[in-house]
Amino acid sequence: MLETLLLSQRGSERLQTIKINNIPPTQNELRRMHFRQIAAEKKEWEHIIAIIVREQGIRPVECVNMTYEFHFPDKRRRDPDNYAASAKMLQDGLVKAGVLVDDNFEYVRELRITKGENSKHPFIIITLEEVGA
């Protein structure tokens, strides 16, 4: 927990970093789910995001560039576009938690999905960089 608080406060005031343990379902995994299961997953991740932003003291932002850095448990090949669905669930959670005004292009100017170093326990680092309106 202390590590995530330090990550959130490091750097300039324009940057905020959120660490999320685990990774939501990918596009391929979602395609194999029933629509009710997808809705339940989305609701669960929105709840998780609400708790995390409260614990990490993430403040609301207006316009941002966002980076999702995925840390996987192994060296398997993965397609970045399959993780756009994972990022979408998290982004919707950030809107619902009041961190983002909305997740359209007016408020999210740039979106990056990258791969970080492998980790025994998968996690995501979301970086919010505030930009001018």
N, C-alpha and C positions, 0 to 999 in steps of 0.2 A: 504494500500500500504506500509506504513512504517513497519507494522508487517512482510510482506513478505520480505522486504529488510533486516530486522534484522535476519530473519530466514536464509536467503541466506549467511549472513556473520558470523553467529555464528559457533563456533567450530574451528576445524583445517582447514588449507588451503586445505586439501584433500577432504573436504566435501562441497557440495553445495546443497541447498534445494530450491525446486521450489513449490510454492503453486498455484494450479489451482482450481478456483471456478467452481463448477459443475462437472459432470462425463459424459464422452462419452458413447455411446450406448454399451450395453453388447453383448455377443455372441448371446444370445437368441433374443435380439432386432434386431440385424443385420440379423439374419436368416429370419426374417419376412419382410425385406426391399427389394425393387427392387434394382438391381445392380447399377443403376444410383443414387439412393438415398444414397446408401453406399458410392459411389465415392464422392458425394457432402458432406456427413458427414466428410469423411476423409480429404477432401480439407479444409473444415471449421476448423477442429481441428488443422490441420497443420498451418493455418493462426493464430489461437488463440495462439498456442505454440510460433510461431515466435514473436508475440507481447509480450507475457509474459516473454520470456527469455531476450528480449531487455530491458523491463521495470525493470526486477529484476537483470540485470547485470550479467547473468550467462555466465561464460567463457567456451570456448571449452575444452573438455577433451579427452584423448586418450583411456585408458582402465578403465572401471568402474565396480563396483558392484552397482546395482540399486535396490531401494526399492520403491514400490508404496504403499502408505498408504491411503486407502479409508475411508472417513468419511461420513457415510450415515445419512439421515434425520430421520430414525426410526430403530426399533430393529428387523425388519424382518430378517428371515434367508436368507443368500445369499451364493452361491457357489463361491469360489475364482476363479475357472477356467473360469467362465462366464465373469469375469472382465479382463481376459488375453487379450481379444479383445480390451477392453478400453485402457489397457496399450500399446498394439501394436500401436494403432492410435497415442498415445502420443509419443511413442518412434520413430515412423516414422517422426513425427513433429520435434523431437529433432535432427534427422539426417538432415532433410531438412533445419533446422535453423542453422546448422553448429556446434551444441554443441557436438554431437556424430559424429565420423568419419563414422561409420556404426553401424548397430544393430545386427551384427552376433557375434558368440562366441569369435572371436578374440578380439573384443572391449568391449563387454558386457559379463563379466566373470560370473556374478551371477545376478539372477533376483528374487526378492521377491515380493509377493503380500500379503499385510496384511490389517487388519481392525483396524482403529483407533477408537476413541470415537465418539459417535453419535453427530451430529451437526444439528441445525435447517436448515442450508443451506449446502447441500452436497459439499464436496471439496476433492481434492487429494493432498497429499504431496509427491513429488518425491524427493528422496535423491540420489545424485550421489556421490559415494565414489571412488575417484581415487585410482587405484591400479597399481603396477608395470607392465610394458609391458611384 
